[in-house]
Amino acid sequence: MRVLLKLRKGEEVKYLSHLDMVRAFEFALRRSELPMAFSEGFNPRPKMAFCSAIGVGVLSDDERIMITLSQPLAPECVKDRLNGELPPGMEIAAAEEVPEGAKSPLATLAASEYSITVGGPSAGEVEEAALKLFEEPQVRVTRTRKDGLKEVDIRPHLLKLSKVESEGGYAVLTVCLASGSSGGARPQDFVEALKKSLPNLAVKKIKRLKQYSFSGQKSCIQPD
């Protein structure tokens, strides 16, 4: 039996790396004594798969994890038992059974909606700079890799600017970016691109709000 989980990542764990998040979740799995299915081989591990990782310091309302159980169990029971063992800041918000034979729902996730709270420029200035990015044929940013720095074009992965609001002296952008195993743009990339025209931009908070399937038409469609 496969169960799809939606995990919230809060303030208490926002500075954990993706690997540390996986370790914390696996530890909670073991303590919950759920009837997990395990991989074969010399070092059996619980069968679980995570969606695309978000960066250190980024909050999330929608991290997806799929686990495989060795025997049927009500999804609500899985949720409650895990929440009893997860550390503060990690919470299972929802759990649902994945039909037998169905394609992994993680494979269809290819876009994410983010809320990005920034200070410095006014909300109007931030909105103007953000809209200009969507008008550019290329938006190049620099990424740090193991083999050094690499410049990449993230314009194909900028899908939609939903709104820019003023809140408590900060500008809050809601933006949809391509994500997933096939590649995409990180919210940090989007901020870096904005800073080229707004050098005094300062990030206060980044949160992934929702993950989506992507229609291929440069817009976010109905959430899964």
Secondary structure, 3 states (H helix, E strand, C coil): CEEEEEEEECHHHCCCCHHHHHHHHHHHHHHHCCCECECCCCCCCECEEECCCCCCCCEEEEEEEEEEECCCCCHHHHHHHHHCCCCCCEEEEEEEEECCCCCCHHHHEEEEEEEEEEECCCHHHHHHHHHHHHHCCCCEEEEEECCEEEEEECHHHEEEEEEEEEECCEEEEEEEEECCCCCCCCHHHHHHHHHCCCCCCEEEEEEEEEEEEECCCCCEEEEC
